[in-house]
Amino acid sequence: MPSRSLTTLVFVLFLAAPAPAAAADGGIFLYFQPLPPEATKLTFSIASISAVAAGGSEFPLDLNLKGVGPADTRRQRLLAAGRLPAGSYAGFRFRVKQATLKDERGDTALAVPDEPVRIDFPFAVAGQQATLYWLSLKYQESVTDGSVFSPVFSVITPSMPIVGHSGFVANAGSNAVTVFDKQLGQAAAAIGTCAGPSGMALDQRRRRLYVACSRDDEIVSIDIAAGEIVERARLSPGDRPQEVALTPDGLTLLSVNTGSASVTFFGAASLVRQERVAVGNGPRSAVIDPSGARAFVFNTLSDTVSVFEIASRSLVGTLSTDPGPLRGQFGGRGDRLYVIHERSPYMTVLDPRQLTVVTRARLRTRAGAIEVDRVRGLVCIGSSQDNAVEFYDPNALMPLYSLRTKSGVSHLKIDVEGNSLYMVSPDTRSLIVGRLADRKVSAEIDVGDRPSWVAVMGEK
């Protein structure tokens, strides 16, 4: 028999080992569809939602929407999300806390069930994948005699959007990419990725989406028509890829490795690793010039920009900037590179051909997101600290007008086809959609936990 000390050691090691079941969990997202017009006077609060396994076990989901009222009748809302062990499930249990119905006399309290309401909907969860379902309230069946509210739902699995209408949001906290339909302004699917998805690059011609997974030291390639991962590439331990950049011809992919102060080059089609080159300290992002000849890597901790020739993978220059260069975008003609900074209120304008600083402009607020509207020739600046996106004249570098939002934003993307600006809002865990024609918010789409990046078919 083993000694007591050996038994204790084995027991301690068993407790310290990671639980293998967690790796096999899958993600689930439940979306509450807009209520029918007759339900605009209904308000109810939700106590809990759980998934019911085929064997009867319950797994609670994290509530994203604890109350439903008139404001929630107009758009889709993320109701609950979570991670579930792989396996078969029989449906959901939905517990209502209270409900009221407004009439000519005011708000009337409705009786609600003492026990959770069962929603029968068989589904399966696969490890490391994600599923998304739409729940629609059947109002006439849910409210009886004007005094009792016992919710009845229909549940469906929505179809993937038409490829040309698709958009994608990386959710670092949910380990998934939310797929949304640009025409509907609704989330329609979820794709399980890997741990900590962050920056993405979209190849519209080949219909591939590349995602950097920081916590897994991995890059994945997603077939957006099928909604599934087709290639994976492992990086070196500790690389912590933060963002990716794709050459205009779609042949070469760059991974910006924050953890190892390096950039890795891949053949985009098969994600075969090619070269790994050193850059400055704390690289955060990269941008490739419109010709595909050079890559510019923004090193936040060393306050520099590393410039590489793509073909030779050779460093051709290092530019000093204001503190904390975060990311940049090229102007419409490709002869100016606009750079925002993490620790400076200034925007630096570089000449990407001569590798010189042209000028600096003080911004109204410290920027965290930048995009160039090449149709109108404007530089769009967003901030997590300000509830507005400002549009700057690229020559005078003065703000011309702004688009007001209800929260700060961390990433911007312009959809040229839809004449829209997509703005990631981490605080509200949503994607805000603005019309460029009149600079008004046109839609808001709930996404996952810690959204960080958006890509859309039709982007510039």
Sequence and secondary structure as in RCSB ss.txt:
>XXXX:A:sequence
MPSRSLTTLVFVLFLAAPAPAAAADGGIFLYFQPLPPEATKLTFSIASISAVAAGGSEFPLDLNLKGVGPADTRR
QRLLAAGRLPAGSYAGFRFRVKQATLKDERGDTALAVPDEPVRIDFPFAVAGQQATLYWLSLKYQESVTDGSVFS
PVFSVITPSMPIVGHSGFVANAGSNAVTVFDKQLGQAAAAIGTCAGPSGMALDQRRRRLYVACSRDDEIVSIDIA
AGEIVERARLSPGDRPQEVALTPDGLTLLSVNTGSASVTFFGAASLVRQERVAVGNGPRSAVIDPSGARAFVFNT
LSDTVSVFEIASRSLVGTLSTDPGPLRGQFGGRGDRLYVIHERSPYMTVLDPRQLTVVTRARLRTRAGAIEVDRV
RGLVCIGSSQDNAVEFYDPNALMPLYSLRTKSGVSHLKIDVEGNSLYMVSPDTRSLIVGRLADRKVSAEIDVGDR
PSWVAVMGEK
>XXXX:A:secstr
   HHHHHHHHHHHHHS  HHHHT EEEEEEE    GGGTTEEEEEEEEEEEETTS EEE EES  EE GGGGSS
 EEEEEEEE SEEEEEEEEEEEEEEEEETTEEEEEB  SS EEEEEEEEE TT EEEEEEEE HHHHEETTTEE 
  EEEE      GGGEEEEEETTTTEEEEEETTTTEEEEEEE  SSEEEEEEETTTTEEEEEETTTTEEEEEETT
TTEEEEEEE  TT  EEEEEE TTS EEEEEETTTTEEEEEETTTTEEEEEEE SSSEEEEEE TTSSEEEEEET
TTTEEEEEETTTTEEEEEEE SSSEEEEEE TTSS EEEEESS SEEEEEETTTTEEEEEEE SS  SEEEEETT
TTEEEEE TTSSEEEEE TTT  EEEEEE SS  SEEEEETTTTEEEEEETTTTEEEEEETTTTEEEEEEE  SS
EEEEEETTB 
